[in-house]
Amino acid sequence: MQSTANWPIIGHEWAVAQFGKSLANGRLRHAYLVTGPASVGKTTLVRALAQALNCTSAPAARPCGECRSCKLIARGVHPDVPIIEAEEAGGRLKIEQIRDLQTTLALRPVEARYRVPMILRFHEATPAAQDALLKTLEEPPSYVVLLLTAERADGLLETIVSRCQPVTLRPLALEQTAGVLRAHFGVPGDRADLLARLSGGRLGWAVRAAQDPDMLAGRDEALDRLEELLRAGRIARFQYAETLAKDKPALLEMLSLWQTYWRDVALLASGSRVPIVNADRAESLRRVAGRVGADAAGRALEAVCRTADYLARNVNTRLAVEVLMLDLPGM
């Protein structure tokens, strides 16, 4: 019987149980598409599945985390478990990378039971790269299990989505996230609660923020800058838009922060009793809420969400940010 007790996964128990059952029954699909928000645990989950598939310990102990195969996969250097992703932050996964992968997959595994390519952030793949992967998905070798991750499936070719087993991860409950931070990472109570709220249940983000003080400092700087923009004119806003457009990954993270900000402002402006995310900035949030009002805050939240959606669909980054700057209210 395949056990799931050894899987290095916190939360997402249903997904681990699903994989464990498939392994135990020998009913693996040839391809899995794991979707969910950034830092929710997609890469950790597919890495654990790759380990379970190729672990050399007894079935009940897989993945053991201690055998040669598990250790190589954990380090990202196993010859049969290649990691395919965009070559630079904010870039695209290209057709040449998929073709190179296909050449590798034509060969039998070097030392493992399966070749298990991990194709990360597949939503960053060019249309040509997506199209190129279709042939492999249609006629995969028996020794290949493809593991794809993406933040969302609706930007991918329908023919790719239909040929994969979907696994959709959702953020953890905030109480569970805070509990993990306290129990496993020694984060004090109030700080664990704040990080859980800021993460929105994305445990990967919360853990990184707990271990890297610069992340919270960067978050404070991003929200301070937003409040400055509310008092700035069009020229200053467009100048900042030019700066933001140069670093798409940082921009996407900032938009995620701005979403929490405007949600909090809208809640406070409408008199809601729903807890706010940025509790440590309650005073400045109330001040902004009193000046812009609930309707303007709601429109700003919609504009930020719309911009993030545009960027996920690879529209012109600078144009999208400039439009956002025009949509932000003034004070």
C-alpha atoms as one frame of an Amber mdcrd trajectory, in Angstrom:
protein
   0.000   0.000   0.000   1.296   3.435  -0.979   1.484   5.719   2.082   1.309
   9.515   1.909   2.738  10.119   5.383   6.225  10.841   4.036   5.180  13.447
   1.487   6.875  16.787   2.347   3.630  18.697   1.853   1.801  20.905   4.338
  -1.840  21.328   3.418  -3.364  20.124   0.131  -3.970  16.759   1.777  -6.628
  15.863  -0.792  -4.114  16.261  -3.663  -1.523  14.107  -1.882  -4.185  11.476
  -1.198  -5.208  11.512  -4.859  -1.636  10.963  -6.025  -1.057   8.291  -3.389
  -4.133   6.376  -4.538  -3.052   6.566  -8.186   0.414   5.269  -7.300  -0.981
   2.448  -5.198  -3.388   1.344  -7.921  -0.910   1.774 -10.767  -3.267   4.200
 -12.502  -0.996   7.103 -13.271  -1.978   9.601 -15.914   0.651  10.496 -18.489
   0.361  14.224 -17.680  -0.765  16.379 -14.744  -1.532  20.101 -14.781  -1.235
  21.654 -11.311  -2.713  25.148 -11.146  -3.077  27.743  -8.406  -1.835  31.158
  -7.251   1.867  31.937  -7.081   3.591  30.483  -3.988   0.650  28.241  -3.114
   2.798  25.076  -3.299   2.584  23.856  -6.906   6.301  23.250  -7.416   6.660
  21.557  -4.032   3.804  19.214  -4.892   5.054  18.166  -8.337   8.587  17.713
  -6.986   7.223  15.378  -4.302   5.299  13.431  -6.952   8.460  13.111  -9.054
  10.249  11.787  -5.969   7.460   9.321  -5.200   7.553   8.037  -8.789  11.304
   7.383  -8.757  12.082   6.729  -5.087  14.083   3.543  -4.564  12.749   2.796
  -1.072   9.919   0.401  -0.336   6.556   1.527  -1.744   5.133   2.336   1.677
   8.015   4.753   2.362   7.934   6.693  -0.905   9.035   9.416  -1.213  11.642
   8.740   1.452  13.639  11.915   0.871  16.833  10.018   1.679  17.645   7.816
  -1.305  19.885   8.992  -4.121  16.926   9.603  -6.426  14.968  11.696  -3.895
  18.021  13.786  -3.033  18.905  14.469  -6.678  15.331  15.511  -7.431  15.273
  17.785  -4.374  18.430  19.483  -5.660  17.016  19.752  -9.185  19.830  17.726
 -10.773  18.307  14.297 -11.457  19.079  13.314 -15.088  15.570  11.905 -15.568
  13.699  14.774 -13.904  14.584  17.886 -15.916  13.192  21.268 -14.879  11.890
  23.311 -17.803  11.006  26.967 -17.236  11.446  30.407 -18.766  15.159  31.188
 -18.954  14.800  34.603 -17.311  12.407  36.172 -14.826   9.430  37.645 -16.610
  10.445  35.929 -19.856   8.698  33.309 -21.956   9.172  29.584 -22.167  10.248
  29.053 -25.773   9.598  26.458 -28.453  13.311  25.569 -28.592  13.154  24.436
 -24.952  10.201  22.171 -25.683  11.937  20.689 -28.721  15.058  19.994 -26.662
  12.846  18.283 -24.077  11.199  16.150 -26.757  14.609  14.957 -27.926  15.397
  13.880 -24.360  12.038  12.158 -23.881  12.638   9.996 -26.932  15.334   8.213
 -24.900  14.601   5.795 -22.097  15.406   6.856 -18.494  19.069   6.914 -17.502
  18.640   5.507 -13.995  15.038   5.942 -12.862  11.740   4.194 -13.526  10.256
   7.247 -15.228  11.349  10.360 -17.006   9.406  13.069 -15.177   9.937  16.511
 -16.699   8.712  19.355 -14.478   7.517  22.160 -16.754   7.085  25.118 -14.412
   4.920  28.230 -14.910   3.621  26.908 -18.204   1.364  29.973 -18.467   4.599
  31.734 -19.511   4.982  29.472 -22.569   4.695  31.060 -25.996   1.829  29.838
 -28.201   4.398  28.037 -30.369   5.856  26.280 -27.311   2.399  25.198 -26.170
   1.593  23.900 -29.635   4.879  21.989 -29.775   4.109  20.188 -26.519   0.841
  18.827 -27.921   2.495  15.994 -29.848   4.164  14.703 -26.692   0.875  14.923
 -24.802  -0.921  13.045 -27.573   1.632  10.216 -27.905   3.733  10.067 -24.708
   6.194   7.201 -24.220   5.091   4.763 -21.530   8.008   5.756 -19.299   7.165
   9.492 -19.306   4.985  11.386 -16.801   4.721  15.094 -17.578   4.195  17.509
 -14.669   3.050  21.006 -15.626   2.378  23.930 -13.302   0.565  27.154 -14.132
  -1.153  29.904 -12.224  -4.271  29.430 -14.322  -5.522  27.093 -17.009  -7.690
  29.488 -19.011  -4.682  31.037 -20.748  -3.492  27.661 -22.053  -4.547  25.854
 -25.209  -7.732  23.886 -24.546  -6.172  20.870 -26.263  -3.352  20.884 -23.697
  -5.676  21.237 -20.708  -7.905  18.417 -21.975  -4.937  16.021 -22.217  -3.802
  16.571 -18.622  -5.220  15.480 -15.297  -6.134  18.783 -13.595  -5.092  19.424
  -9.989  -6.171  22.818  -8.682  -4.524  24.042  -5.485  -6.164  26.699  -3.370
  -4.724  28.834  -0.565  -4.750  27.353   2.907  -7.029  28.664   5.630  -5.400
  31.625   7.364  -5.598  29.857  10.737  -3.764  26.852   9.291  -1.131  29.070
   7.682  -0.484  30.914  10.938  -0.373  27.635  12.834   2.251  26.212  10.484
   4.380  29.346  10.842   4.268  29.070  14.617   4.732  25.302  14.879   7.275
  24.656  12.127   9.127  27.948  11.734   9.020  29.477  15.212   7.231  32.662
  14.158   5.686  34.501  17.147   1.899  34.615  17.383   1.025  38.158  16.241
   3.609  38.130  13.486   2.396  34.712  12.295  -1.161  36.049  12.128  -0.042
  39.097  10.120   2.005  37.022   7.672  -0.892  34.611   7.219  -3.217  37.493
   6.341  -0.685  39.105   4.019  -0.036  35.799   2.258  -3.696  35.128   1.669
  -3.023  31.518   2.606  -0.085  31.104   0.198   2.200  29.221   2.551   5.280
  29.548   0.330   5.032  33.330   0.420   4.429  33.355   4.186   7.475  31.178
   4.874   9.739  33.304   2.676   8.489  36.480   4.347   9.131  34.969   7.781
  12.699  34.122   6.810  13.519  37.253   4.787  12.833  40.606   6.519  13.474
  42.378   3.224  10.206  41.015   1.852   8.113  42.902   4.403  10.302  45.966
   3.965   9.637  45.763   0.221   5.927  45.394   0.886   5.922  48.518   3.089
   7.798  50.419   0.390   5.296  49.315  -2.278   2.303  50.463  -0.242   4.008
  53.722   0.727   4.633  54.354  -2.959   0.991  53.687  -3.763  -0.132  56.279
  -1.231   2.318  58.750  -2.742   0.824  58.131  -6.181  -2.626  59.022  -4.882
  -1.312  62.538  -4.248   0.778  62.704  -7.431  -0.078  64.207 -10.799  -0.319
  62.452 -14.139   3.317  63.080 -15.125   4.684  61.533 -11.922   2.339  58.588
 -12.301   3.444  57.917 -15.867   7.099  58.156 -14.870   6.511  55.510 -12.231
   4.607  53.381 -14.744   7.699  53.391 -16.946   9.804  52.113 -14.050   7.309
  49.410 -13.099   7.002  48.112 -16.655  10.709  47.198 -16.742  10.345  44.386
 -14.193   7.236  42.311 -14.849   7.696  39.762 -12.008   8.122  42.585  -9.463
   5.146  44.378 -10.995   2.913  41.329 -10.628   3.913  40.973  -6.975   3.189
  44.657  -6.420  -0.241  44.348  -8.016  -0.995  41.497  -5.651  -0.139  43.787
  -2.725  -2.199  46.621  -4.164  -5.190  44.301  -4.424  -5.078  43.662  -0.679
  -4.665  47.395  -0.062  -7.722  48.458  -2.061  -9.780  45.618  -0.644  -8.976
  46.909   2.845  -9.796  50.495   1.877 -13.120  49.419   0.350 -14.020  47.451
   3.478 -13.193  50.338   5.797 -14.946  52.917   3.622 -18.134  50.831   3.568
 -18.097  50.243   7.328 -17.671  46.482   6.959 -16.654  44.389   9.955 -14.706
  41.931   7.816 -11.091  41.848   9.091  -8.614  43.743   6.933  -5.444  42.137
   5.599  -2.967  44.942   6.259  -3.844  45.296   9.925  -0.511  46.943  10.745
  -1.438  49.847   8.418  -4.957  50.339   9.756  -4.481  54.036  10.566  -3.317
  55.072   7.088  -5.940  52.823   5.474  -8.708  54.561   7.426  -7.348  57.915
   6.353  -7.388  56.938   2.680 -10.835  55.352   3.033 -12.221  58.569   4.477
 -10.855  60.612   1.576 -11.626  58.453  -1.457 -14.831  56.700  -0.358 -16.156
  53.197  -0.977 -17.077  53.630  -4.665 -13.666  54.946  -5.708 -11.924  52.257
  -3.650 -14.021  49.590  -5.348 -13.173  50.969  -8.789  -9.468  51.062  -7.892
  -9.602  47.424  -6.777 -11.286  46.463 -10.047  -8.627  48.359 -12.014  -5.755
  46.615 -10.230  -7.345  43.180 -10.727  -8.015  43.978 -14.385  -4.389  45.015
 -14.912  -3.095  41.794 -13.344  -5.386  39.850 -15.660  -4.134  41.774 -18.702
  -0.514  41.028 -17.785  -1.314  37.335 -17.369  -2.564  37.460 -20.965   0.697
  39.090 -22.095  -0.668  42.458 -23.219   1.704  45.420 -23.525   2.997  45.882
 -19.982   3.689  49.595 -20.064   0.352  50.432 -21.668  -1.504  48.356 -19.085
   0.253  50.100 -16.194  -0.299  53.559 -17.673  -4.025  52.860 -17.922  -3.981
  51.706 -14.299  -2.336  54.962 -13.230  -5.193  56.887 -14.839  -7.734  54.714
 -13.017  -6.306  55.285  -9.540  -8.173  57.911  -7.481  -6.551  61.094  -6.255
  -6.451  62.624  -2.809
